[in-house]
Amino acid sequence: MTTTESNQSTDQIIDELRTWLEENWDLDLTVAEWWEKLGTAGWSAPSLPTNAYGRNVSRADAVRIAGEIASFGALGAPGGLGLLLAAPTIATHGTQEQIDLYVRDIVTGQKAWCQLFSEPGAGSDLAGLTTRAVQDGEEWVVNGQKVWTSTGQIADMGMLLARTNWDVPKHQGITYFALDVHQPGVDIRPLRELTGHAMFNEVFITDAHVGTDAIIGGLNNGWAVANTTLSNERAGLGAGGGGGGGFGASPGTVTNQLGRKVAEFVSRDGAPRRMSRGGGGGGGSKASARSTSAASLLIGLAEGNGKIKDPTVRQDLVRLHTLGELGRLNNERVKAARAQGQDIPGMANVSKLSMSHMVRLQRDLGLRIVGAQGMLHAYKDEDQKAISDATGNPFLGAVTNSALYAQAPPIYGGTDQIQRNIIGERVLGLPKEPSNDRVVAFNELPRNG
Ligand SMILES: Cc1cc2nc3c(=O)[nH]c(=O)nc-3n(C[C@H](O)[C@H](O)[C@H](O)COP(=O)(O)OP(=O)(O)OC[C@H]3O[C@@H](n4cnc5c(N)ncnc54)[C@H](O)[C@@H]3O)c2cc1C
């Protein structure tokens, strides 16, 4: 029997959840009504503290709770970056008033959030950001440009990093705001990726307004607050996520799903109809689960067209399986260490690197197995079906789709090179790159320095 950070054992929590689901799950509810119940009962983001609509359970138990809700056949918690990133950040650094204002709307799915961090000149070097916020009474006026903003087109709110002091070293002049993105000064423009989807956006901010009461964690303290967001992002990528699965329905006002019946989002046998796209991350348990299913798909394809006899294909299939198993075992090691109040330094970075390696291997292996057919890909469902019919291979789209998406995981959540830098400097104790950016005022640094 494992224990949690709350006083209850895992088994007790799961029993309580099952009873609660029996009493509350109802196919006649709207999505908004269901999420209101789920969120206020503490089941949407159970790893949050109790004063922030959570139950203070461990991350592992939160994953178990999300799985239990799914296997019960109920609609999962509202997914997305609000639950994964904004809620734990505001729960850590926000006032109780801010928690009640923002986190409540996140756990009940009322508002969707996006992460307004990266800029054209500030990605890996995030602290070099130049979006500026200037105080005007009780308000701040924001100007700048963000990019790579995942799910920005369906967001209501943004976790905004803006520079509020240019006369101090770059990490010390940043403030973290909760920005209402539904205002004239915020222009969100989707960017189409080579997958054909437009998951992320560029965001132009021109004289947008945000109140002093929307500063999270204090003026010029944004770097510390951002690090909470980033460590939740890394943990989400490296350890299978901490919040709800976001099965089926999208949170927020833009997708207009809150008024629909939950029955539309679960199938008759209770299984969720489809998974939401989320951030597309996945190291650790996520990556190992994915690699196992990817390996099975690739083995099936290779058996089907005879490539299974190719020794190099066989070797790479075993390599993929081995990396997946290593990810799973490392995830177990992290869980065991956490249960004893410890951590394994650098494991989130190692998991993220390993996940990048796996998606590249899946891409290369998949394309080798399908051969010349891998050059056929369509962006519309009906065109993809025509390709499947012509080739007789219904799984070709899965191979080409994941091959096109494989470029993203090695970049988001910190590129491979940045993960290696972190492992080198913080885990192995190698000397840092020489830099004076922690002592020189930002406005005296060369741009992007
Ligand atoms: C699918 C996807 C979704 C994303 N979603 C979001 C989002 O929702 N919100 C958000 O704010 N951002 C988001 N990002 C942005 C992401 O965090 C950045 O792309 C990432 O941090 C890299 O920044 P950059 O693109 O500016 O590349 P750069 O930082 O310009 O890097 C370019 C190259 O230089 C290398 N490099 C840079 N610095 C160093 C160094 N010190 N040492 C060695 N090599 C270095 C990098 O590894 C990379 O290969 C997303 C990205 C992707 C791909």
The ligand as a Gaussian input file, in Angstrom:
#p B3LYP/6-31G(d) Opt

LIG

0 1
 C        5.692000      22.175000     -30.565000
 C        6.188000      23.350000     -29.745000
 C        5.349000      23.936000     -28.820000
 C        5.799000      25.026000     -28.062000
 N        4.919000      25.644000     -27.201000
 C        5.303000      26.760000     -26.536000
 C        4.349000      27.489000     -25.743000
 O        3.185000      27.115000     -25.612000
 N        4.755000      28.632000     -25.128000
 C        6.031000      29.097000     -25.223000
 O        6.328000      30.110000     -24.612000
 N        6.958000      28.434000     -25.985000
 C        6.605000      27.281000     -26.644000
 N        7.522000      26.617000     -27.440000
 C        8.828000      27.230000     -27.636000
 C        9.999000      26.462000     -27.104000
 O       10.071000      26.543000     -25.703000
 C       11.238000      27.033000     -27.797000
 O       11.124000      26.717000     -29.172000
 C       12.511000      26.465000     -27.256000
 O       12.747000      26.917000     -25.964000
 C       13.722000      26.827000     -28.153000
 O       13.774000      28.199000     -28.370000
 P       13.964000      28.800000     -29.842000
 O       12.968000      28.146000     -30.731000
 O       13.936000      30.277000     -29.740000
 O       15.376000      28.285000     -30.316000
 P       16.791000      28.956000     -29.946000
 O       16.863000      29.191000     -28.494000
 O       17.034000      30.107000     -30.842000
 O       17.772000      27.784000     -30.305000
 C       18.198000      27.521000     -31.656000
 C       19.228000      26.390000     -31.603000
 O       20.368000      26.817000     -30.822000
 C       20.598000      25.889000     -29.759000
 N       21.035000      26.609000     -28.564000
 C       20.504000      27.738000     -28.040000
 N       21.164000      28.126000     -26.930000
 C       22.137000      27.198000     -26.728000
 C       23.153000      27.032000     -25.742000
 N       23.300000      27.897000     -24.730000
 N       23.976000      25.953000     -25.856000
 C       23.842000      25.064000     -26.873000
 N       22.905000      25.183000     -27.854000
 C       22.066000      26.220000     -27.782000
 C       19.243000      25.232000     -29.509000
 O       19.395000      23.966000     -28.905000
 C       18.680000      25.129000     -30.918000
 O       19.195000      24.006000     -31.565000
 C        7.115000      25.512000     -28.208000
 C        7.958000      24.888000     -29.141000
 C        7.512000      23.831000     -29.911000
 C        8.455000      23.202000     -30.908000

